[in-house]
Amino acid sequence: MHKGFLICASVLGALAVTLGAFGAHKLKELVPPETVSTFQTGVTYQFYHTFALLAVAILAAHLPVASAGMLEWAGRCFIIGIILFSGSLYFLTAIKATETVGLSKIGIVTPFGGLFFIAGWICLLLAILKK
């Protein structure tokens, strides 16, 4: 389990750096400032939860086996949260940049990503408290 989370965190971290650089240097030429801010929020939350995923992977190697189930759920929730929360913000930015009409309702997905982030943190807490 922890090796898979380490690999996933490495990929998500590299992607966050790449997207962050794009957002800082090129995106402002394509979209208004408030859209750049939305994109940056996606990058920021992706970074936070990539680090959380790294913590889950490291803890998996050090906590008792009884905590493994909750740790696995924490990692899964962080990954799903990144996909739904950050991914939807990236998608909304792409819609704005390409002036695509009719897909703006994708923003409804963002709060579900946030709920997965919260669930991940709760699962992490439960794994740590489990004896």
C-alpha positions in Angstrom: 0.0 0.0 0.0 2.5 2.6 1.0 4.7 2.2 -2.1 1.7 2.8 -4.3 0.9 6.0 -2.3 4.5 7.1 -2.6 4.5 6.7 -6.3 1.1 8.5 -6.6 2.3 11.3 -4.4 5.5 11.7 -6.5 3.5 11.9 -9.7 0.9 14.3 -8.2 3.7 16.5 -6.8 5.5 16.7 -10.1 2.1 17.6 -11.8 1.4 20.3 -9.1 4.8 21.9 -9.8 4.2 21.8 -13.5 0.7 23.2 -13.3 1.8 25.8 -10.8 4.5 27.0 -13.1 2.0 27.1 -16.0 -0.4 29.1 -13.8 2.3 31.6 -12.7 3.8 32.2 -16.2 1.4 31.5 -19.0 -2.1 31.3 -17.7 -2.5 35.0 -17.0 -2.2 35.6 -20.8 -5.2 33.4 -21.4 -7.8 34.1 -18.7 -8.8 36.9 -16.3 -7.1 37.2 -12.9 -10.0 35.7 -10.9 -9.7 32.5 -13.1 -5.9 32.4 -12.4 -6.8 32.6 -8.7 -9.2 29.6 -9.1 -6.5 27.6 -10.9 -4.0 28.5 -8.1 -6.5 27.3 -5.5 -6.5 23.9 -7.3 -2.7 23.8 -7.3 -2.4 24.8 -3.7 -4.9 22.1 -2.5 -3.2 19.5 -4.7 0.1 20.3 -3.0 -1.3 20.1 0.5 -2.9 16.8 -0.1 0.1 15.4 -2.0 2.0 16.0 1.2 -0.8 14.4 3.2 -0.5 11.4 0.9 3.2 11.2 1.5 2.5 11.3 5.3 0.0 8.5 4.9 2.6 6.4 3.1 5.3 7.0 5.7 2.9 6.3 8.5 1.8 3.1 6.9 5.4 1.8 7.4 5.4 2.8 11.1 2.0 2.3 12.5 0.5 -1.0 13.7 -1.2 -3.2 11.1 -4.5 -2.5 12.8 -4.3 1.1 11.4 -3.7 0.0 7.8 -7.3 0.0 6.7 -8.0 3.5 7.9 -4.6 4.7 6.4 -5.5 3.1 3.1 -8.9 4.9 3.1 -7.2 8.2 4.0 -4.8 7.9 1.0 -7.7 7.0 -1.3 -9.7 9.9 -0.1 -6.8 12.3 -0.6 -6.3 11.0 -4.2 -10.0 11.2 -5.0 -10.2 14.7 -3.4 -7.3 15.9 -5.6 -9.0 14.5 -8.7 -12.4 16.0 -7.9 -11.5 19.2 -6.2 -8.3 20.3 -8.1 -9.3 18.6 -11.3 -12.7 20.4 -11.4 -10.9 23.8 -10.9 -8.4 23.0 -13.6 -11.3 22.0 -15.9 -13.2 25.2 -15.1 -10.1 27.2 -16.0 -9.8 25.3 -19.3 -13.4 26.1 -20.0 -12.9 29.7 -19.4 -9.7 29.8 -21.5 -11.3 28.1 -24.4 -14.6 30.0 -24.0 -16.4 26.7 -24.1 -20.1 27.1 -23.5 -22.4 24.7 -21.6 -19.9 22.9 -19.3 -19.7 25.4 -16.5 -21.9 23.1 -14.3 -18.8 21.0 -13.7 -18.2 23.3 -10.7 -20.7 21.2 -8.7 -18.0 18.5 -8.4 -15.6 20.7 -6.5 -17.4 20.5 -3.1 -17.4 16.7 -3.4 -13.7 16.8 -3.7 -13.6 18.9 -0.5 -15.7 16.3 1.3 -13.2 13.6 0.2 -10.4 15.8 1.6 -12.2 16.1 5.0 -12.9 12.3 5.0 -9.2 11.7 4.3 -8.2 13.7 7.3 -10.8 12.0 9.5 -9.6 8.6 8.3 -6.0 9.6 9.1 -7.1 10.7 12.6 -8.9 7.4 13.2 -5.8 5.4 12.0 -3.6 7.3 14.4 -6.0 6.8 17.3 -6.5 3.1 16.6 -4.6 0.9 19.0 
